[in-house]
Amino acid sequence: MTGLLRSAKRRWKQAVSTYITPTTNVINVKYETWQRKFLWQRLRLWSWLALICVISFVVRDIYNFFSPLREFADLPKELMQYTLLLNGAILLSIIIAIFLHRTRFGRRYPGGLFLGLSWSISLGQQIFSTLKGFALPDLLTWSLLFLGQATFMPVRWTLHLISQVVLLIYYFGVNFALGFKVPTANSQEPIYNVTLILYIFWLCAICDLSVYLYDRLQSREFQARKELEITNTKLQIAEAKYRSIFENAVEGIFQSTPDGRYITANPALARIFGFATPEELINYFTDIGSQLYVNPQRRLDFVRLIEEFGSVSEFESQIYRRSPNRDNFLPENRSIVWISEKAYTVCDAKGNILYYEGIIEDITQRKRAEEALRVFFHAVSHDLRNPVLGTLMVLRNLLGTPGQEGDVDKGKSSPSSIPVSRLILERMLQSGERQLNLINSLMEAHVSEVRGISLQLQPVSLHQVAEDAIADLKPTLTENQATLTNLIATDLPAVEGDSFQLWRVFNNLIGNSLKHNPPGLTITVDAKIVDHMIYCTVSDNGVGMTQQQCERLFDLYFRGDNVRNSLSLGLGLYLCKQIIKAHKGEINVKSSPNQGAIFWFTLPLMGTV
């Protein structure tokens, strides 16, 4: 029995909830569409309640027929004779309305069905009384009708007003024109009086005003719900995207507490640490510092840096990684890998740290590659550079021996010596020096790529730096019959930079122009202030370059097609870029074929970095 009651209660709630709050996806519909559906659903509920109400009055009339009620003793006989018939007609009209409600017409035009049902109840009595020759101010029916409509269908107040106005126009207009009176038990009375008019006016006004206010409130609520659902949909889409990124990211994503526990981890982090699932990882770690890091001090350094600066980047450490298919972190079941962490703090409204959030990248392969390169360059330095240095020393000693060239020319030689001309020795010396320069450039490029350019910052005069570079290149300028003009003003504001590294930039840019152009070149060096930066140029009137060459000119190991020194590795301009970037500036080139080239770079003024 209890189960049946619960089932009936549940179905009743489901049925009633449909009428109380129509289930509509408000994102894709207008308020007018929702309003029409609401009216259609409530019209069905009101129709059934009206049917039950009228049935109760029909039962009253049937009871009164067999056992007259005292309350009808003072009513005129004209009304009593037809009361049962009128209520029966109203009952039939409601049944017809319920039937039409399920049709396509009822779904499409609920407003028309509303007016038809309202007038069938209110005007049916009036038409019948007109045919019988008297007026019938049925205040009870009107009150129940108007109040019931306003209570159960509080939308589209104009429909309520139309149904009321048509009824009142008929009652007052037709009855006044025909001169009908209201029958009473002993006489006839006028069709209206002041009290009647005031009652009808305020009844209609209260009903229409309540419908208007509710409809307006529903409209605002509908728009609010629409905006809320749109926002919720966007949030769901964003959450789905974030979840997809979180689950499929290559890097490990985490959230950890200041006391050393993981509260969130993605599958990539679990794989980096050697766990099968993120949940397994989260459950295992209770003290990240002692359980994860090879050096527990790294966790303390991590916390100190992130709390001091708000974030950390490229924080590299060695950690223990659990071996596959192992259930614990015993020494025999783990390996050591390198990770790089980037994280920041997440705080509450009061500034208290809630947790750290960031990403972790497995850099073990990169570290191994770097180590294999520190080994390679050590071999280059020891096994290649030192023999070249030794050969150069021998060649310089031979060139410094007096009279060697004359002995060779006279055909004299000792049994233990090999006659070599001074020209050959000079060429061997130049070749060895070029090899040494290539080795030094290669090593320097590697160091700058791994560690960055090291700067000794101090106030620097660009005019003087350019003059020093020009002085060192004077023999080369003379050899190439080149003309160089330094237009940098002596009173140009100083920059905060490394004078040696900036000398290298001027040296490389000027040397690049000489190396890639025929003799007779004209070079101009200039500088000016542009937007709180010093804008320096090294321009020439040489053969120029294509756009494709300009785009790759500063790449590592890029060499131009018209370079006259075939042993160059193309490291000079690459190092220029590294030096200018270390000074917080930019460098590039503007050129086109047969139009010369303009190399430019920017440097911040003193005090602006």
Buried (B, 14 or more C-beta within 10 A) or exposed (E): EEEEEEEEEEEEEEEEEEBEEBEBEBEEBEBEEBBBBBBBBBBBBBBBBBBEBBEEBBEBBEEBEEEEEEEEEEEBEEBBEBBBEBBBBBBEBBEEBBEBBEEEEBEEBBBEBBBBBBBBBBBBBBEBBBEBEBBBBBEEBBBBBBBBBBBBBBBBBEBBBBBBEBBBEBBBEBBEEEEBBBBEEEEEEEBBEEEBEEBBEEBBEEBBEBBBEBBEEBBEEBEEBBEEBEEEEEEEEEEEEEEEEBEEBEBBBBBBEEEBBBEBBBBBBBBBBBBEEBEBBBEBBEEBBEBBBEEEEBBEBBBEBBEEEEBBEEBEBBBBBBEEEEEEBEEEBBEEBBBBBBBBBEEEEEEEBEBBBBBBBBBBEEBEEBEEEEEEBEEBEEEBBEEBEEBBEEBEEBBEEEEBBEBBEEEEEEEEEEBBEBEEBEEBBEBBEBBBBBBEBBBBBBEBEEEEBEBEBEEBBBBBBBBBBBEBBEEEBEEBEBEBEBEBEEEBEBBBBBBEBBBBBBBBBBBBBBBBBEEEBBBBBBBEEEEEBBBBBBBBBBBBBEEEBBEEBBEBEBBBEEEEEEEBBBBBBBBBBBBBBBBBBBBBBBBEEEEBBBBBBBBBBBEEE
